Amino acid sequence: MDGSAASRTAVKWAAGDAFRMRLPLRIVHAVDPSTGQIGKNAIPDALLRRGQRILLEAEAFVRERCPAVEVTTQEAEGAPAPALRELAKGATEVVVGRCGLGGFNDLLPGSVSVDLAGRATCPVVVVSGELRPVYEEVVVGVNTSSVCEPALAYAFEQARLRGATLRAVHALAPGAAHDMDEVHDRLEALRKEYAQVTVIEDVRSEQPVDALADASESADLLVVGSHGLGTVGSRLFSSVSRGVLFQARCPVVAVHSWRPPASGRS
């Protein structure tokens, strides 16, 4: 939470997901010592007070809108991306605003959204500040790579929690071969576990970023796989997933690894 409109929407989204998963919510504001005027490791009182005010307002908002959600706040010290990346190690998911105080720069290399989506160990939800209607549909990008398996599992669980239809989009550039048998097998394995979820297999002959962005127009959530951690993972992440982060009309979740949480985890 940084006080921006997008981060307020992210808090609202996170509170809703915490309620659905029956998990506590932690709202974090990062204060970077390097912004201090009186020394590298000194944080001006004004920044501390501002951070406390932002957290109090966010906490009050959640308690009013979602009183059943257990909510705590934390003022973390350090630049936002590494601070949140460290906290992500013990989290079920991390939720951030897509266009926070950085505006367009929030989607450039080195930004908080891109850094977390490419390197965090848990699913990262990137939410824009736009208010959208509820479409009761979750979209997931699926292909023949094992990278999509955690994203598929997460997407099925989100569809179950929301009572939504799951649209599995398999897109390849025009002229490329479609191996639908393998894609179908991946979906079939999870269909048995999530019999209550209606699944639409959506095969498109177009560039993956374009296909997923188009599908996001009438979706509540778009789920994509993340290649992994570290600098190599971040570079790999920069293709389809980064393009989707920029072009999607709905919240995007980048999933590197995931398993259904037990109630009571944070």
N, C-alpha and C positions, 0 to 999 in steps of 0.2 A: 504494500500500500504506500503510494507516494503522494496522495492528495489529488491526483488528476482524475478527470471524469472516467477514463478507461480503467483506472485502478479501483474506483468505486464500483463500477460495473463488475469487475473481477471479484471483489469482495462479495457482492450479491450472488454471483454465480457460484462461488466457492461455498457460501452458506447453504445454497440449495443442494449442492452435491454432498456436503457434509450431512445434511438432513436425510437425503436419500440413502446414504451409506451408513448412517447412524454412527458417525465418527465426530470427534471434537475438531474444532477449527482453531488454527493459530494464525493471527494476523500479524505480519512482520513489517516493520519499517527500518530500512537500513540507513545508518548515519555514517558517512565516510569521513574519517579523521583528516584525510588529505585536503578537505575543503576548509579546514580551520585557518584562521588568520594569525593565530598566535603560536603556531608550532605544528609540526607534522602530526603529532599524536594527540593534539588538543582539539576538542570539539566545542565550538562556541555555544554558549548557553542558549542563544536564539535558535540554533538548529535543534538542540535537544528539546526545547519547549515546543517547537513546531512539530517535531516527530511525536511527542507525547499527545499533542492536540489531535493530530491526524489519527493516531491509534484510538484515542478515546471516542472520537466521532464515529470511527468505523465499528468499534465494539458496540456502541449505543445503537447503531443502525441494525446490526445483526440481532441484538437482544430484542429489539422492537419487532423486526420482520420475522425472525426465526427463533422464538424463545426456547424451543426444544433443543437447540444446538448449544453444546458446551463450547464457549468461546474464551480464548485467552489472547493476550497481546505480547509482543516482544520487540524491543528496540535493539536491533543487531548492529554491531560496529563493523564497518568495512564497506567497500564498494558493493552495490546491490547484487551483481551477478555472482561473485565468489561467495558472498554471505548466504545467499539463497541456495547456491549449489551445495554448500556444506549442510544446511538445514534439510535439504532434500534427501540426504542419506537416510534419514529416519522417518520420512513422510510417505503417505500413500500416494499423494500427488501434490504438485505445486501449481498455483494459479496466478498468472500475471496479466497485466493489461498490455494490449498490443501497441497502442500508441499512447504511452505515458508522457511524462514531461519531456521526453526526447523527441516527440512527434515522429516525422518520417524516419529520423535517425534510429528509432527503436527497432527498425527492421534491417539495418545495415550490419555488416560483419562487426563483431565486437559488442553488439547491443545486448541488453539484458535478455530480451525474448529469444534471440537467436542463440546466444551463449547457453542459456538453460535448456532450450529445446534440443540442442545438439550434444549436450554434455551431462545433464542431470541424470541421476540413476533411477528416478521414478518418472511416471508420466507428467508431462508439462502441458498445462492448459493455457492457451494464449487467447485472451478475450479482448474484443474491441469495445469501444464505448457506445456502439450503436445499439439502440433498443429494437428488438425484433419480435415478431409474433412467434407463437409456439407451433411448430409444424409436425411434431410427433414423429420425427424421422432422424435417425443417426446414420451418417455416411462413413464408410471405411474404405480406404484404398487397399486393394488386395492384388497380389501377384504371385509368382512362383518362388519368390525368395523367402527364406526362413525368417527374414527381418520382419515380415508382416504378421507372424504368428502372435507375438504379444499384443500387437495393435488389434488384431481380430478378437482375441479374448477380452480385451478391455472394451471394445465396441459392443460385443454381445452383452456384457454385463451392464453397460450404460443403457442399452436398449431395453434390457429387462427392468432395470430400476425405473426407467421413465415410462414404461408401457408403450414404447415406440417401435416402429418398423425399422429394420436394419437394411440399408441399401449398400451392398458390396459392389464397389465399382472397380472393374478390371479394365484398364485402358492401355493400349499400345499405339504407337505411331502408325499411321496408315501404311499398309503393306507388310507390317511385321506379323510374325506367326503368333497365334493365340493358343496357348496350351490350357484349354479350359478344364480338362480332366483333372489336372493337379489343383487348380484353383477350386474346383467343385469339391474335391476330396477334403481340402482344408476347411471349407465351410461345413461340409457334412459332419465332420467330427464334432464341431461345436453345436451344430443343430440338435444333436442327440442330447447334449447337456442342457441346452436352452430351448426346449421344445415349445415354450410359450412365446418365443420371439419369431415374428414373421420376417422372412428374409427375401429380399429381392436381389437376384443376380443381374447386375447391370454391366454388360460388355459394350465398350465404346472404342471405336477406331479413331482415336485422336490422341494428341499429346496428353500424358497423364496429368500435368498441372492444369491444363484447360478443362479436362474432363472432371477433375475433382472440384475445381472452382465452380464450374457450372452446376454440379450436383449440390454444392453447398448453399446455393441460392434458396432452396426450400428445405434446409436441414437445421436442426438444433445444435448439431455437433458434427465436426469432421475429424476423423481419427486417421493418423498416418504413422507408419513405422519410422523409427530413428535408428541409424546405423550403429551408434555406439558412442563411446566416451573418448575424451582426449582430443588432441589436435587433429588426428586423422579422422576420427568420427565427425568432428565439426566440419571438415572439408567435404566428406561424403554427404553430410546432411544438407549441404548447400544446394543440391540439385532440386529434386522434386519437392522435398519437404519445405525448403526455404521458399520456393516459388508459391507453394500452397499457403504458407504463412502470410505472404504478401497479398495474394489474390482472393483468398476465401472470404465469403460474405458472413460466415458464422464463426463461433469459437472453434479453434483448432487444437487438437491434442497430439503431441509428439510422444510416442511410446517406444522406449528402448527395452524395458522389461516391466513385467507386471504380473501380479497374482491377486485374486480376490482378498480384500483385507478382512481381518477379524474385527468385530465391533470393539471400540475402545482404543484402537490405534490412532495416532495423530496423522 
